[in-house]
């Protein structure tokens, strides 16, 4: 490349954001997240069963292999890109980065649930599956809550975290993060995958530790533009530890405070001031906050990537 590395790093992030907003997600057949899913499924299929220690060790192997393959793929792409002229490397690098995050797709999923609630509750329940796994027999207020919670939590997973990993570790870091987050979604939960998925779940907790806190603070700052900054900060400060997850409520609590609603996972937690009813329109307000937070994250990532690229040059 003949252009300055700092300019290329920033331009790559910003162009990736434009591609995301303009085109959304690529087809499943060529989506790296789908490929990661295939790899995890293939590895998981051959894992031990009924032997906790063996499952734990094999789960660690799944994490190491999958994250390693993704990081190596990212490195291979970078090796190719640095040998190309800047006018070709820039769009190809932006496309490669774009597949690691999804802002438009996240907001679109939330908007779909919002629109469906106005006409067909069953369709809203079905649409919710694109955001979160919840019991299918949810009533409209519970659907609204689940959708907003997912928008807030996935703002970290789908946008802020992969962008931050790109700024810090380049494309290999962003792809490795995407692998870790995908593995957590597939096998990182209790029950059948109690031991096989434990390492994946812990790796995701570690990977999201800083991004979740940055996202929560960002949502709190944006709440100030709505005049609800104090409520968002109060919810974040007092209720962020109500979940067993170290990261989950760092984004959900300030989102609840910003919107003036109580968000609840029955029997697990309830956060927010409960000053407004949970109606479909509130999902739209949450989507606006997610759009704004995503735009800020993209600009901030571009600046950080440029700074670090110039520093390491």
ZIKAJO-V677489 format. One record per run of one state. SS is the DSSP state (H for helix, E for strand, L for the rest). FROM is the first residue (numbers start at 0). TO is the last residue. Records with the same first field share a line. If there is no record, write none. Layout:
SS: FROM-TO + FROM-TO
//
This chain:
L: 0-3 + 23-26 + 30-30 + 45-50 + 81-84 + 98-102 + 117-119 + 128-138 + 187-196 + 226-227 + 239-247 + 259-261 + 265-267 + 271-278 + 312-312
H: 4-22 + 27-29 + 31-44 + 51-80 + 85-97 + 103-116 + 120-127 + 139-186 + 197-225 + 228-238 + 248-258 + 279-311
E: 262-264 + 268-270
//
